[in-house]
Amino acid sequence: MNYPVSYSLRKDTEKYSIRNSILNPNNDNTYSHAGDSYPFYLSGISAIFFFANSIDPDQHTIKDLSADCNFEYCKEFYRINCALFSGKN
């Protein structure tokens, strides 16, 4: 998401995505109001919203199970977050 308060965090996330992951950064505001990051933005807190270019009909329902999680995607997401937290390329 392209939240104004998150510009530098988004740029760092894009950089670390390219250097440390197979995920491709995509700046898309289509779901900016629906993302879990939106309340943080409204409070002036930098936030990043990762999404997998597909809609999961079970998201946030009783059928939203960790067993159905795409763990390969999660692994890449984790790599980016580790790079962000450590500040390393």
N, C-alpha and C positions, 0 to 999 in steps of 0.2 A: 504494500500500500504506500502511497505517496503522501504520508501525513507530513505537514510542514514542520512539526516539531521533531521529526525523525530523520531529517535529510542526511545528517552525517552517519547515523546508525545504518540507514539503508545503503549508503555508499560503501561503508565498511562491509556490510553483509554481502553486497554484490561482489566486492573484491575477494572476500574469503570464499564465496561460493565458487568463483572461477578458479581460484588457486587450490582449494582443498576438497572439492566435491565434483561430482558429475552432474549436479543440479544446475540448471540454467536460470539465472536471475530473470525475473519478468515483473516489471512494474505495471500493475494493473489495478485500477481503483474500482472495478466493477462491484466488488463485494465489500467495499470499505466500511459501510455502515453495519454489515452483518458479521464482520470478523470479531473474534474475541479480543482483538487489540483495540477496537474502537473506543471503549470506555476509558482506556489509558490515554489515548489521544485527546479525548474530551477533557481529561484532567491535566493536560499539558505534559504528559510523560511520554518519552520516546518509546515507540513500540514497533515491532516488526511482526508481520503476519505471513506465515508460510502456508502455502496451499498447493495442492497437487493437480491443478488443472482438470479436476473432475469433481462432480457433485456426488456425495455419498448420501443416498436417501435415508440411511439409518443414523446419520450424524445427529447427536444430541437427543436420541430416542432410547427407549429401553433395549432396542436391538443393536445399539452402538457398542460392540464388544471389542476388547483388545485382541482377541483371537483373529479378528478380521483386519487387523492393522497391517499396513504395508511396511514391514520391518526393514526392508532395503531402503525405502524412502526415509524412514526414521533414522537409520544409520547415517545417511548423508546429512540430514538435518542436524544430527548430533555433532558431526564433524565440523559443520559451520559454526555451531554454537560454541564448541570448545575453542575454536580459533578466535571467535569474538571475545569470549571471556578472558582468554590468555593474551589477546592482543598480538598474536603471532601469525605470521604468514604461513 
